[in-house]
Amino acid sequence: MEMDELRQAAQELAQQLERDHGVKAHWKANSVHIKGAGITGRLILDEEEVAVRVELSLLAAPFRTVLRREVEQHLDEYVR
């Protein structure tokens, strides 16, 4: 997958997370940073892989499964 296609998929995921979970997203180089109440994360893109790093506070931990499922579904659907 081309880098511009990866960026588009990451942008769509970030917008979905903003809409559904009230987080804020912003780009730095080839990574999108997510921040919200009890959550910080990064989606890092390069030519060979997509890396996802998410940290949840103790209060946000119960949402781990829901967030993981959403991110995995989006990546499975749009990144091949």
C-alpha positions in Angstrom: 0.0 0.0 0.0 1.3 3.4 -0.9 2.1 6.0 1.8 -0.6 8.4 0.7 -3.2 5.5 1.0 -1.9 4.7 4.5 -2.2 8.3 5.5 -5.8 8.4 4.2 -6.7 5.3 6.1 -5.0 6.6 9.3 -6.9 10.0 8.9 -10.2 8.2 8.6 -9.5 6.1 11.7 -8.5 9.3 13.6 -11.7 11.0 12.5 -13.7 8.0 13.6 -12.1 8.0 17.0 -12.6 11.7 17.4 -16.3 11.3 16.5 -17.0 8.2 18.6 -14.7 8.7 21.6 -14.2 12.5 21.9 -10.4 12.3 21.4 -8.3 14.9 19.5 -6.0 13.9 16.8 -3.1 15.7 15.1 -0.3 14.8 12.7 3.4 14.9 13.3 5.4 13.8 10.2 4.2 10.3 9.4 2.3 9.6 12.7 -1.0 10.7 14.0 -1.2 11.4 17.7 -4.4 10.8 19.7 -5.2 12.3 23.0 -8.3 12.3 25.1 -9.6 11.8 28.6 -7.5 8.9 29.9 -6.0 7.9 26.5 -2.9 8.8 24.5 -1.8 7.0 21.4 0.1 7.1 18.2 -0.4 5.5 14.8 3.0 5.4 13.1 3.3 4.9 9.4 6.2 3.8 7.3 6.7 2.0 4.0 6.9 -1.4 5.7 4.6 -1.4 8.7 1.9 0.4 10.7 2.6 0.6 14.4 -0.1 1.3 17.0 0.7 2.4 20.5 -2.0 3.2 23.0 -1.8 4.0 26.7 -5.0 4.0 28.8 -5.4 5.4 32.3 -6.8 3.1 35.0 -10.2 4.7 34.5 -10.2 4.2 30.7 -8.9 0.6 31.0 -12.4 -0.9 30.7 -12.6 0.5 27.1 -9.4 -1.4 26.0 -11.3 -4.2 24.3 -13.7 -1.8 22.4 -10.9 0.5 21.2 -8.7 -2.5 20.2 -11.5 -4.0 18.2 -12.3 -0.7 16.4 -8.6 -0.1 15.5 -8.1 -3.7 14.3 -11.3 -3.7 12.2 -10.3 -0.4 10.6 -6.8 -1.5 9.8 -7.9 -4.9 8.6 -10.4 -3.3 6.3 -8.2 -0.5 4.9 -4.6 -1.5 5.2 -3.5 -4.5 3.2 
